[in-house]
Amino acid sequence: MSRTISLAPVLKNIDVDAPPARAFKIFAGFRWWPRSHSILPSKSPQVAVAVEPKVGGRWFERGEDGSECDWGKVLVWEPPRRMVMTWLLDSTFQINPKVVTEVEVTFTAIGVDRTRVVLEHRLFDRHGEEGEKVRAAVDSPDGWAGLLTMFAEAAAA
């Protein structure tokens, strides 16, 4: 008898010093993304992480040598309120289109010039037995929590 794995999503939130439209634009621009978080097969230094701003658009990174690596696709694009993207990384943080999770990010005004950003990374059960490993990695201080802190610093600049 097989066991059904049900893993809770990773939920992170942060308040940033920017109105929602600016926060959305900065987040979606990914200029805040650390170069150390690269999975380019070519091992070329990362020069950009990008999202094509439309449903069906690519979420990808580009290396100095021009190589690109798709991380996922845009499922929902509703600026300045919400975006949902697929995440194609497996438990070794390599691209694997057989294990698709989702990352949803929402932007809600709090006051005039602040925004609450909520990130939900979900569907880890699609990784099977490796799901908890992936969930733990993205839930660690070096995962989404640290990444959102970097984003908040960029939004405040």
C-alpha positions, -999 to 999 in steps of 0.1 A, spaced: 0 0 0 15 34 -10 13 63 14 0 97 2 25 124 11 9 158 21 34 185 28 24 220 40 34 249 18 61 272 28 47 306 38 68 337 42 59 374 44 77 406 48 67 443 49 86 465 25 91 502 23 75 507 -11 39 510 -25 25 478 -41 32 488 -77 69 496 -69 73 464 -48 58 443 -76 80 459 -102 112 453 -81 103 418 -72 94 409 -108 126 425 -120 147 401 -100 177 424 -99 178 417 -61 184 380 -67 218 369 -54 243 356 -81 251 327 -58 217 312 -64 225 301 -99 219 267 -116 232 275 -150 244 242 -165 272 261 -184 286 273 -150 289 307 -166 285 335 -140 249 347 -137 241 381 -151 203 382 -147 172 365 -135 141 375 -155 104 369 -158 86 375 -191 57 396 -178 27 376 -191 9 344 -186 30 316 -202 61 338 -199 94 322 -188 111 326 -154 148 320 -162 184 331 -156 210 342 -181 248 337 -179 276 359 -190 281 336 -220 245 341 -231 233 307 -219 199 305 -203 182 281 -179 144 281 -175 133 279 -139 95 278 -146 66 295 -163 42 323 -153 8 310 -145 -8 342 -132 3 378 -139 -18 405 -122 4 435 -115 6 451 -90 -13 425 -69 -2 389 -76 20 366 -96 22 328 -97 50 309 -113 60 273 -116 93 261 -101 110 232 -120 138 225 -95 143 191 -79 158 181 -46 193 187 -59 183 221 -73 186 210 -109 159 215 -135 135 186 -137 102 193 -155 87 162 -139 84 179 -105 66 211 -108 58 232 -77 43 267 -75 54 300 -61 27 326 -55 36 361 -44 10 387 -34 14 424 -27 -10 442 -4 -9 479 6 -4 487 43 -6 524 46 5 547 19 41 537 11 44 501 25 35 467 12 30 433 28 45 407 5 34 372 11 51 343 -7 37 308 -8 57 279 -22 35 248 -25 29 213 -40 61 197 -25 43 164 -25 49 163 -62 86 155 -53 75 122 -37 100 110 -10 122 140 -18 95 165 -10 104 172 26 140 178 16 130 204 -10 105 220 14 132 222 42 157 238 18 133 266 7 121 271 43 156 275 57 172 309 65 191 306 31 158 299 13 129 322 8 133 340 41 168 352 32 157 360 -4 128 381 8 151 401 31 173 408 0 142 419 -19 131 442 9 165 459 10 162 465 -28 127 478 -24 137 502 3 167 516 -17 
